[in-house]
Amino acid sequence: MKQRDRILAVMVVLVALAAVTPFTGSYLILLITQALILGILAMSLDILLGFTGLPSLGQAAYLGMGAYLTAILAAHYDFGLGWSFWVVVVLGILIGAVTAAFFGLFAIRATGVYFLMITLALGMCVWGLAYRWNSMTGGDNGINLPARPEFGIQLADGVTYFYVVLGFFVVSLVMLYVLVRSPFGRSLVGIRERELRMRILGYNTWLHKYIAFIIAGGFGGLAGVLWAHLSGNVSPQVVILATSVDALLMVVLGGPGTLVGGAIGAGVVVFLRDYLSTVVPWWQYVLGGVYVLTILYLPGGLMGIPERIRHRRALSGNPEETKKRESAS
Amino acid sequence: MLHRLKGRLDWKLAAVGLALGMGVSQTSGAAEELRIGFIAPLTGGFAQVGKDMTNGFQLYLDEVGGNFAGAKVKFIVEDDEAKPPVGVRKAEKLALQDKVQMLVGGLLASTGYALAPVSTRLKVLYIASTPAADDLTQRDSAKYPYLMRTGWSSSQPSHPFGEWACEQGYKRIVTIAADFAFGYEVVGGFQKAFEGCGGKIIQKIWPPLGTQDFGPFIPTLKKDADAIFTLMAGPMSLQFPKQLANAGIKKPVIGGGTSYDEFTLPSMGDEVIGHVSTLHYSAALDTPKNAAFVKKYREKYGKVPSYYSEGNYTTAQMIHEVLKKTNGKWPGTQKFIEMLSKMKFDSVRGPVHFDDMRNPVQNIYIKKVEKKKMFGYEKDELWNTVTKTYPNVSQFWKYGKTEFLKQPVYSREYPPCKFCE
């Protein structure tokens, strides 16, 4: 499929989602909203994992910073419940980015498994802060938000909030897409493929990675703001390692380096976990099975399926396909 | 190409449509159906506690044949994995998709805090049968008009316990408790009451939640204390008494009821004999009602009921008794809360009624772990023998509501440790 067709396909899916969602059950709307929010988080992680080759295990930290900021402002200062919601969105993005800028100073020097460990440790610092700073974060009990914002439209309404989140999702997707197609994005891919060569070519690879890290943090913070209003409660459980691992698995499941793959992964995980778990008690086996099968048979994730099918066809000796592939590459 | 793309898109649309269509909810049902959404951890570290909770409620339902004064009860259990965000999602599922009239359960204080605003937002009744976080029915109670607590508040048993400790002649006590909100509230209540009657808390130690090895903490316990006050959670409550005994410390040990609850008691060794704790229920409560309950529960589930079981059993009974008055008709959330608040119950744990902040006023039992035979069972077992009963204890004890609510919620910093050395 050509790039233009792909964009078209994504657009059609998004429009369909916007059109169909309000007519599903109200719980379904909520799950779709949640999937979109986690989709933003997964896409932000994809910038690091898929495009720059940095497997971060601390993405929940930025989600947590955004979520806690929103909750603290709303609960302690009554801020962000009207038009000021938009200020909180900006602040949420900033706090995610600033946190990432700080963490990046420690993390970016490392690669591979060391990068994994450092981001994990930094993520746990945020968890520790949330857990122990009782007067601010409510400790183990977490913070309850008073209500969802209201400014002309009422976000308390499930459908309205879905559309707002969908809007943020689309904007994030477009911005990240533009980013990865830009020369900057291309050089990130270059770093992923061979950092040494990029350095020899004269690129400041540290700076490139650092900026990518900050951008990912910013989008993580945005996801946090939306998450806080979705749940109405922010507790240290949001910031735990499991959330970071989930984000990583969503990207791997959907297909790293594809952006929308992360969102698809988020959708699959949310539905398996929050929908299937209400239907059958053995949902965890299904989730586990999906992960194992994906890693064993679909190294490119779910987004890699069409490519794989084409590859199959090519191998089985369809001359037309082979020719197409060759001319395409 | 266009043709092929179209084919693919159709397929994708169909898939999306199918995925979305799966969950379209079926609304309504018979008028006489009472849908109860029950939230408890059924997987993860707290799964066994969740089972005790569910079993308690289920036992009552089985006794009445799933029929509350003509209303057929549809009991829908959801697993919250003891994680507040999952609990919120499940509560939303129960309220939005299953259209339950009430949510019941939740285990941890943090889950209770997370579920309370859901009840406000979705205008659905939430009965906190287990979560004990003080502020749900204290400083935050106005925020959660649809919340009703049938269990207890964390510091409720601690207040009389502080006074009891003074009566025993204890002057100086050290506390060692798990480092989380529930621990702060249990210890805080005890400290306030104990220092109110002339005692001194001379040291407070907070081992992190999930501590396995108390080696670093036990030697620091002050040697000149008269007693040790403890509150542990989960496996910690098994490890701590064992390691304390191994260290040769013979001081009296007293503590919060959850550390010695019947849920953990059968797994404990003889080292806990003589330890004193407090709660609003003991399986060894020597009343005909409780004897019958323990026997029935044990016969069915093969173990002695814990306060988690009793709490949810009694919650089911309370719901039933409200519906008896309405002849099985659901009176509406607001009316249900009004009716429930005004009623008095003769429950397994003793007489219960509610204060104006929707928290139970009930007996608090001082319990001593003893090895003995009870209720005609043949083997010697550990039981929480009730040694003293404080009748009709409210969450505000003798302090008075307005006076009590002026102070901040108990925390790591409050009450301050004035006598710490």
Interface residues (C-beta under 8 A of the other chain):
Chain A: M1 D5 L8 A9 V12 V13 A16 L17 V20 T21 F23 T24 G25 S26 Y27 L28 L30 L31 I32 Q34 N134 S135 G138 G139 D140 N141 G142 N144 L145 P146 A147 A156 G158 S231 G232 N233 S235 Q237 V238 F271 D274 Y275 S277 T278 P281 Q284
Chain B: M1 L5 R8 L9 K12 L13 V16 G17 A19 L20 G21 M22 G23 V24 S25 L42 T43 E78 D79 K83 P84 P85 V86 V88 R89 K90 E92 K93 L96 Q97 A109 S110 Y113 A114 A116 P117 V118 R121 A133 D140 K143 F180 A181 F182 L209 S411 R412 E413
